[in-house]
Amino acid sequence: MFLALKEIKHSKFRYALITIMIMMISYLVFILMGMMLGLANENKAAINSWGTQTVFLNKNANGSLSAAMITKDQLPTNGLSDHEALVGQVPVVITRAGKHQQLKENAQVIGLDRQQFIAKHKIKLTAGHQAKGAHQIVVDEGLRTKGYHIGDQVRLNSSQQKYEIVGFAKNAKLNVTPVIYTTLANWQQLKGVNDQVVASGIVADRVEPAKHFNQLSRYSVTGFIQKLPGYTAQNNTFTFMIAFLMVISLVIIAVFLYILTMQKISNYAVLRAQGIPARHLVNATLAQAVVLMLVGVIGGVIFTWITQLLLPPAVPMLMNWPIIAGISLILVVLGMLGALLPVRMILKIDPVRALNN
């Protein structure tokens, strides 16, 4: 370690450039990870907030809640249990009612039965109160930052019916759009279906077997989320980019240390000729890699934390610090693996030949 620190101190500029490069790569990795987690959360936040464990849809829906429809004859005659709830989903455009209708947002209407567990226990409000009237709605808290307020009268799609915003809910996002909670009756009207269609699906907050609803298809919460539009493709894309950046960090540390080792080959030959074991030189090279990676990764973490503080709430960024700590460890290990390339050169040094050259 002493030799490694002395070399870094002697060639400050060179090692500073390597450290800055590692820092920028790790910063980009952390930002991409935060964006991946943020977008993934906005795809499924509402589903997770319901405590979902099992989802039942009709057999032709292919796992899509918005495309599914459940009819009365598909429900058991004894009704649903306290752990099951009907859920209706339909995409809408929410528009602030009044003379100035500049505010328009895409949203997902979620119809609920107010006597079932989601409406009674799972909607966590950040402002206002739960919907009580037939045309009162609770919306995602993200709409507050876009100009919507409690008491606003809004329209959904082209309907002339006005709905009053009475509350803002936490974690009310689905398919990266805000959720609007309303009644199943309002959902039926917006969906354009008759009274025989009761919901899009059934959500349970516990693991239930398929035999509970013989006419429906059963999905675990993981399988259902994987079926969300674009969810899997989005995560795979981000994962590939992050993995590629990690490989780049390995290549960078290997190439730089290899070049620096080549430039110091005569110095290492003198040390070997003086009886310094190759083990000490190898340890110095590995220590350099660890120091460079640690400083670079810590710098990347600091910049990521600052970025998180400065970003507006509208940016889907979710920092999972345990995951970032794991990625940081992987980056340090990759740096040590990259240092094995110059280590091989050091082990092959012939002091007499190197000095003659």
C-alpha positions in Angstrom: 0.0 0.0 0.0 2.9 2.4 0.8 4.4 2.0 -2.7 0.9 2.4 -4.3 0.2 5.6 -2.4 3.7 7.0 -3.2 3.2 6.4 -6.9 -0.3 8.0 -6.9 1.2 11.0 -5.0 4.1 11.3 -7.5 1.8 11.2 -10.6 -1.2 13.1 -9.3 -2.5 14.3 -12.7 -2.5 10.8 -14.3 -4.2 9.1 -11.5 -6.6 12.0 -11.1 -7.8 11.6 -14.7 -8.3 7.8 -14.1 -10.3 8.6 -10.9 -12.5 11.2 -12.7 -13.3 8.7 -15.5 -14.2 6.0 -13.0 -16.3 8.6 -11.0 -18.2 9.6 -14.1 -18.9 6.0 -15.1 -20.1 5.0 -11.6 -22.2 8.2 -11.5 -23.8 7.3 -14.8 -24.4 3.7 -13.6 -26.1 5.0 -10.4 -28.3 7.5 -12.3 -29.4 4.8 -14.8 -30.2 2.5 -11.9 -32.2 5.2 -10.2 -34.1 5.9 -13.4 -34.8 2.2 -13.9 -36.1 1.8 -10.4 -38.1 5.1 -10.6 -39.8 4.1 -13.9 -40.4 0.6 -12.6 -42.0 2.0 -9.5 -44.3 4.3 -11.5 -45.4 1.3 -13.5 -46.5 -0.7 -10.4 -46.8 1.7 -7.5 -50.6 1.4 -7.2 -50.4 -2.4 -7.5 -47.9 -2.6 -4.7 -49.8 -0.1 -2.5 -52.9 -2.4 -2.6 -50.8 -5.2 -1.1 -51.5 -7.3 -4.2 -50.5 -11.0 -4.0 -52.8 -12.6 -6.6 -54.7 -11.2 -9.6 -57.6 -12.9 -11.4 -58.5 -11.8 -15.0 -60.6 -13.3 -17.8 -58.8 -15.9 -19.9 -58.6 -13.8 -23.0 -57.0 -10.7 -21.4 -53.4 -12.0 -21.7 -52.5 -10.5 -18.3 -53.7 -7.0 -19.2 -56.0 -5.4 -16.6 -57.1 -2.7 -19.0 -58.1 -5.2 -21.6 -59.9 -7.6 -19.1 -63.6 -7.6 -18.2 -65.3 -9.8 -15.6 -69.0 -10.5 -15.8 -71.4 -11.3 -13.0 -71.7 -14.9 -13.9 -67.9 -15.4 -13.5 -68.1 -14.4 -9.8 -68.9 -17.0 -7.1 -72.5 -17.0 -5.8 -71.3 -16.4 -2.2 -69.5 -13.2 -3.2 -65.9 -12.1 -2.5 -64.0 -12.6 0.7 -62.5 -9.7 2.8 -59.2 -10.3 1.1 -60.5 -9.8 -2.4 -61.6 -6.7 -4.3 -63.0 -5.9 -7.7 -60.9 -3.4 -9.7 -61.8 -1.7 -12.9 -59.2 0.1 -15.1 -59.7 2.4 -18.0 -57.3 5.0 -19.5 -58.7 8.6 -19.6 -57.7 12.2 -20.2 -58.4 14.4 -17.1 -59.3 18.0 -17.9 -59.9 20.8 -15.4 -63.5 22.0 -15.9 -64.3 25.6 -16.4 -63.6 28.4 -18.9 -59.9 27.8 -19.0 -59.2 24.1 -19.8 -55.5 24.3 -20.3 -54.8 21.5 -17.8 -54.9 18.1 -19.5 -53.2 14.9 -18.3 -53.3 11.2 -19.3 -54.5 9.1 -16.4 -55.7 5.7 -15.4 -59.2 5.5 -13.7 -59.4 2.8 -11.1 -62.9 1.9 -10.2 -63.4 0.4 -6.7 -66.1 -0.9 -4.4 -65.9 1.3 -1.3 -66.9 -1.7 0.9 -63.9 -3.8 -0.2 -60.4 -3.8 1.3 -58.6 -1.6 -1.2 -60.9 1.4 -0.9 -61.3 0.9 2.9 -57.7 0.3 3.9 -55.1 0.6 1.2 -55.5 4.2 -0.2 -53.1 6.4 1.8 -54.0 10.1 1.5 -51.5 12.9 1.6 -54.2 15.6 1.6 -58.0 15.8 1.7 -60.3 12.9 2.5 -61.6 9.8 1.0 -64.3 10.1 -1.7 -67.8 9.9 -0.2 -70.2 11.2 -2.9 -70.9 9.5 -6.3 -68.8 12.1 -8.2 -66.0 12.7 -5.8 -62.5 11.4 -6.8 -59.1 10.8 -5.2 -56.2 11.4 -7.5 -52.4 10.8 -7.5 -50.4 13.4 -5.5 -48.3 14.1 -8.5 -51.2 16.0 -10.1 -50.7 18.7 -7.4 -47.4 19.7 -8.9 -49.2 20.1 -12.3 -51.7 22.6 -11.0 -54.6 20.5 -9.7 -56.1 21.3 -6.3 -58.6 19.9 -3.8 -62.0 21.2 -4.8 -61.2 21.4 -8.5 -64.0 20.3 -10.9 -62.6 18.1 -13.6 -63.9 16.1 -16.6 -62.8 12.6 -17.7 -62.5 12.0 -21.4 -65.4 13.7 -23.3 -67.9 13.1 -20.6 -69.8 16.3 -19.5 -70.1 14.9 -16.0 -68.0 16.9 -13.5 -66.0 15.2 -10.8 -64.7 16.9 -7.7 -61.1 16.2 -6.5 -61.4 15.6 -2.7 -58.1 14.0 -1.9 -54.6 13.2 -3.1 -53.2 9.7 -2.7 -49.6 8.5 -2.2 -48.2 5.9 -4.6 -51.1 6.2 -7.0 -49.2 5.5 -10.3 -50.0 2.8 -12.8 -48.3 2.4 -16.2 -46.3 5.6 -15.5 -49.5 7.7 -15.4 -51.4 9.1 -12.4 -54.3 7.1 -11.0 -57.8 8.5 -10.4 -59.8 6.5 -7.8 -63.6 6.4 -8.3 -66.5 4.0 -8.0 -67.1 1.0 -10.1 -70.3 2.6 -11.4 -68.3 5.5 -12.7 -65.8 3.1 -14.2 -68.6 1.3 -16.0 -69.8 4.5 -17.5 -66.3 5.6 -18.7 -65.6 2.1 -20.0 -68.9 2.0 -21.9 -70.1 -1.3 -20.6 -73.5 -2.5 -19.2 -74.3 -3.7 -15.7 -73.3 -7.3 -16.5 -69.6 -6.3 -16.6 -68.6 -5.7 -13.0 -64.9 -5.1 -13.1 -61.6 -5.5 -15.1 -60.1 -7.9 -12.5 -60.1 -9.2 -9.0 -57.2 -8.4 -6.7 -56.4 -10.4 -3.5 -53.9 -9.3 -0.8 -53.0 -12.9 -0.1 -51.9 -15.9 -2.2 -54.9 -17.7 -3.5 -55.3 -20.8 -5.7 -56.8 -20.8 -9.1 -59.8 -22.9 -7.9 -61.3 -19.8 -6.2 -62.4 -18.5 -9.6 -62.6 -21.5 -12.0 -63.6 -19.3 -15.0 -60.7 -16.8 -14.6 -57.0 -16.9 -15.1 -54.8 -16.6 -12.0 -51.6 -14.5 -11.9 -49.1 -14.0 -9.1 -48.2 -10.4 -8.5 -44.8 -10.9 -10.1 -46.3 -12.5 -13.2 -48.9 -9.8 -13.4 -46.3 -7.0 -13.2 -44.2 -8.6 -15.8 -47.2 -8.4 -18.1 -47.5 -4.6 -17.7 -47.0 -2.9 -21.1 -43.3 -2.2 -21.7 -42.2 -3.1 -18.1 -40.0 -6.0 -19.0 -38.5 -4.4 -22.1 -37.7 -1.2 -20.2 -36.0 -3.0 -17.3 -34.0 -5.2 -19.7 -32.8 -2.2 -21.6 -31.6 -0.4 -18.5 -30.0 -3.6 -17.2 -28.0 -4.0 -20.4 -26.8 -0.4 -20.3 -25.7 -0.8 -16.7 -23.9 -4.0 -17.3 -22.2 -2.5 -20.4 -21.0 0.4 -18.3 -19.5 -1.9 -15.7 -17.6 -3.8 -18.4 -16.3 -0.4 -19.7 -15.1 0.4 -16.2 -13.2 -2.9 -16.1 -11.6 -2.2 -19.5 -10.6 1.4 -18.5 -8.9 0.4 -15.3 -7.1 -2.5 -17.0 -5.9 -0.4 -19.9 -4.7 2.5 -17.8 -2.9 0.3 -15.3 -1.3 -1.7 -18.1 0.0 1.5 -19.8 1.3 2.8 -16.5 3.0 -0.5 -15.7 4.7 -0.6 -19.2 6.1 2.9 -18.5 7.5 1.8 -15.1 8.8 -1.6 -16.3 12.4 -0.5 -15.9 11.8 0.8 -12.4 10.1 -2.5 -11.5 13.1 -4.4 -13.0 15.5 -2.4 -10.7 13.4 -3.3 -7.7 13.3 -6.9 -8.7 17.1 -6.9 -9.2 17.5 -5.4 -5.7 15.6 -8.4 -4.3 12.2 -6.9 -3.9 9.7 -9.9 -4.3 7.2 -9.8 -7.1 4.5 -10.2 -4.5 5.1 -6.6 -3.2 4.8 -5.1 -6.7 1.7 -7.1 -7.4 0.1 -6.0 -4.1 1.0 -2.4 -4.9 -0.7 -2.6 -8.3 -3.8 -4.2 -6.8 -3.8 -1.6 -4.0 -3.7 1.2 -6.7 -6.7 -0.3 -8.4 -8.7 -0.5 -5.1 -7.8 3.1 -4.1 -8.7 4.4 -7.6 -12.0 2.5 -7.7 -12.9 3.4 -4.1 -12.3 7.1 -4.6 -14.0 7.1 -8.0 -17.1 5.2 -6.8 -17.4 7.3 -3.6 -17.3 10.4 -5.8 -20.0 8.9 -8.0 -22.2 8.2 -5.0 -21.8 11.8 -3.7 -22.7 13.3 -7.1 -25.7 10.9 -7.3 -26.9 12.0 -3.9 -26.6 15.7 -4.9 -28.4 15.0 -8.2 -31.3 13.4 -6.3 -31.6 16.5 -4.1 -31.7 18.8 -7.1 -34.0 16.9 -9.4 -37.6 18.0 -9.6 -40.3 15.6 -8.3 -41.5 15.1 -11.9 -38.4 13.1 -12.8 -38.9 9.4 -12.0 -35.8 8.7 -9.9 -35.8 6.3 -7.0 -32.5 5.7 -5.2 -32.2 2.3 -3.5 -29.0 2.8 -1.4 -28.5 -0.9 -0.5 -28.6 -1.7 -4.3 -26.1 1.2 -4.9 -23.9 -0.2 -2.2 -23.9 -3.6 -3.9 -23.2 -2.1 -7.3 -20.3 -0.1 -5.8 -18.8 -3.3 -4.4 -19.1 -4.9 -7.8 -17.3 -2.0 -9.4 -14.5 -2.2 -7.0 -14.2 -6.0 -7.6 -14.2 -5.3 -11.4 -11.4 -2.8 -10.9 -9.3 -5.5 -9.1 -10.0 -7.9 -12.0 -8.9 -5.3 -14.4 -5.6 -4.9 -12.5 -4.8 -8.6 -13.2 -3.7 -7.7 -16.7 -0.7 -5.6 -15.5 -0.1 -8.1 -12.7 0.6 -10.7 -15.3 3.2 -8.4 -16.8 4.9 -7.8 -13.5 5.1 -11.5 -12.7 6.9 -12.0 -16.1 9.6 -9.3 -15.5 13.1 -10.6 -16.2 15.3 -8.0 -14.4 18.4 -8.6 -16.6 16.5 -8.4 -19.9 14.4 -5.4 -18.8 17.5 -3.5 -17.7 19.3 -4.3 -21.0 16.3 -3.1 -23.0 
